[in-house]
Amino acid sequence: MLKFVYNNPMSIVNKNLWALFEYNGGTFYVTQTLLSTWIVMAVLIVFALIVRLRLPYFKSVPGRFQNVIETLVETMSNFAKSTMGEGAGDFGGYFFAVFAFIIISNYSALIGLRPPTADLSTTAALALSTFALTHITGIRIAKGKYFKEYFSPNFIFFPINLVGEIAKPISLSFRLFGNMLGGVIIIGLVYNMLPVALRFVLPDVLHAYFDVFVGALQAFIFTVLSMTFISQKAVK
């Protein structure tokens, strides 16, 4: 049975919104982060469906909508090639989806949602996806030779090399998480300190910096670092 739980929308803590069900003595809730994630996913799915439905009507002389879509695709594809090398063309679509998800998640704070990227579980999932893609593709390309670099330049460096690889997804996830959570905390504190009449004016500068500028910057940094990690291991 669904049970709604009221929470202060200005809270800096990821709160439970409603209970879904109970199992083995525990209650499973829909949280603010989960709801925001669903909304971001819905936006991306609707956008993808619109593009797919319009795709058969694309022409050799593109219209305005076709120009926008082709520009987005070509920009990310060229950026992937310039960052990762000519063999990285197939990664353009993946990184377009990653970048779009992160930047829309970061910008969701502008409409009063809690950014999904302010939750470590979200950023860790994104970082682990990059980690898995890096090593699966590396093994597919280099096969058995892939593991030799973990023992380079000498087998005694194996623990150091292994820790270095494990540290990459950890640093990726915590960098994005820390920056976005920091913005949520600072803006939340400002909102709670101000009277209601001033909440519509003074925090705008903070939103412009933490949500717009930092949000775009962190989406770009996460994408570039992911490309760099994959290019070091997988792209030949």
N, C-alpha and C positions, 0 to 999 in steps of 0.2 A: 504494500500500500504506500503510495506516495505521500510524503509528509514535508511540507514546506518549512524551511527554517529561515527566519528573517535575519538579515545582517546589515550593518551599516555600510553603505556603498563606498564610503570614504576610508574604510578600514585598510590598513597596510598588510593585513594578514589574509592569506588565502582561506576563505571561509567556506563552510558547507552550505549549499543552497537548499537542497532537499534530499531526503533519504530515499533511496531506491528500494533496497531490500535488506533483510538481515540474513546472515548465514553463519552458523557455528558460533553464535554469540556475538558476532561483529556486525556493524551496520555499514553499508556501502552508500556513499553520498555522491551527488553531483556537486562538484566544487565550482568556484568562480573560474578557476583556470580551465577546467574541463568544458564548461559552457562556452567560454571564449574560444577555445580550440575548435569546438563544433561550429561556431559561427564563422571562424576563419576558413575552415574546411568547406563549409557551405558556399562561401563567396568564391573560393577557387574552383569548386566543382561546377557552379553555375557559369562562371567565366569560361571554363573548359568546354562545357556543353554548348554555349553560344558560339564559340570558335568552331567547334566540330560541325555544328549545323550550318554555319556560314561557309565552311571550307569548300563545298562543291561549287559555290558561286563566285569563288575567287577568279579574277581575270588577269590577262597579261598586262592590261593597263589597270593598276590597282586603284581602288577607291580609298576613302579616308580610313575606314575600319581595317581594310586589308593592309594598308600602309603601316598602321600602328602595329598590327600583329607581326608582319614581316620584319619590321624594325626591331621589335622585342626579341624575336627568335634569332635574327642575324647578329644582333649586338651580343647576346649571351654566347652564341656559338663562336663568334670571332674572339670574344674575350677569353673563352675556354682555350682556344687554340693558341692565343698569344701568351697565356699564362702557363699552360701545360704542354704545349707543343702541338704539332700538326696531327699527331695521332689521337687527339682528345676530342675530335668532333662528336663522338657518340655521347660525351658527357654533358653536352650543352643542355639537353632537355632536363637531365637530372638536376643540374645546378640552377636552371631557371625555376624549377619547382621549389627547390630549397630556398633560394633567394626570395621568391614571391611569398612563401609561407612565413619566413622570418620577418620580412619588412611589413607585411600586413598584420602579423601578430604584434609587432612593436607599435604600429600605428593604431591598433585597436584601442589603446588607452585614450586616444583623442575623442572617442565616443563613449567614454565612461566604463569600458571593459577593463578587466585585469589582463595585462599582456600574458599570453601563454608562455612567452620566453622569460618571464619573471619567476618561473617554476623550474627547478632543477631537473625534474623528471622530463620536461619537454626538451630542454637543451641537451640533456644526456642522451635522449633517444636520437636526436639529430646527429650528435657527435658519434654515437655508436654506428649509425648508418654509414657515415663517412669512413669510420674505422673498418667496418665489414667490407665496404666496397673497395677500399684500398687494398686489403690483403687478399680478398677473393680474386680480384682482377690481377694482382701481382702473381698469385699462384697460377692463374690460368695462362698468363703470358710466359713467365719464366719457368713454370713447373718446379721440378725438384731443386733447380739452381736458386730458386727464390730464397730458400732458407740459409744459403751459404753466407749471405751478408750479415746474418746475426752473429756469426763467428768471426767477423772481420774487424780488425786486421789480425786478431788472434782469438783462439777459442775462449781465452779467459775473459774476453770482453762481452761474452754472451749475456751475463746478467745485466750489464750496463745497457747494452743494445735493447734488451727486452723491456727494461724499465722505461727507456726512452720512447719505445713504441706505445706502451701502456699510458704514458703521460700525455700523449697527443690528444686522445679524446677527452681526457680529464681537463686539460687546459682549454680545449675548445668549448666544452660545456660550461665550465666555471666562468670563463671570460664573458660569454654572452649572458649567462644567468646573473652574474654579479653586477654588470652594467645596467641591465634592465631592472633588477630588483632594487638597486640603489636609487634609480629614478622614481620607482613606485613608492619607496619609503619616504624620500624627500618631499615629493609632491603630496603624499598622504599626510605628512606632518604639517605641511603648510595649510592644506585644506582644513585640517582639524583645529588649527590655531586661529584661523581667520573667521570673522563673523560671516554669516550667509551672504550678506549684501556684497562682500568683497571677493567672494569665491569666483565670480564671473569675470574679474578683471586682473588681479595681481598674479594668479598662477599661470597666466597665458605665456609669460616669458619662460617659465620652467617647462611647460608643455612643449614649447618651440624647441628648447634645447634637448631635454631628455627624451621626448617622444619622437620629434621630427629629425633633429640632427643626429643625436646618439643612436636612435633607432635605425636610420639609414646607414650610418657608419658601421654599426655592429653587424648588420646584415651583410654589408660588403666585406668586412674583415672575416667573418665566419666563412663566407663563400670562397674568398681568396685563399685562406689558410687550408681549407678542405681541398681546393684544387692543387695547392702546393704539396700537400701530403700525398695525394694520389699520384701526382706527376713524379714524385721521387721514387715511388714504388711500382707503379703500374703502367705508366705511359711510356712506350718505347718508340 
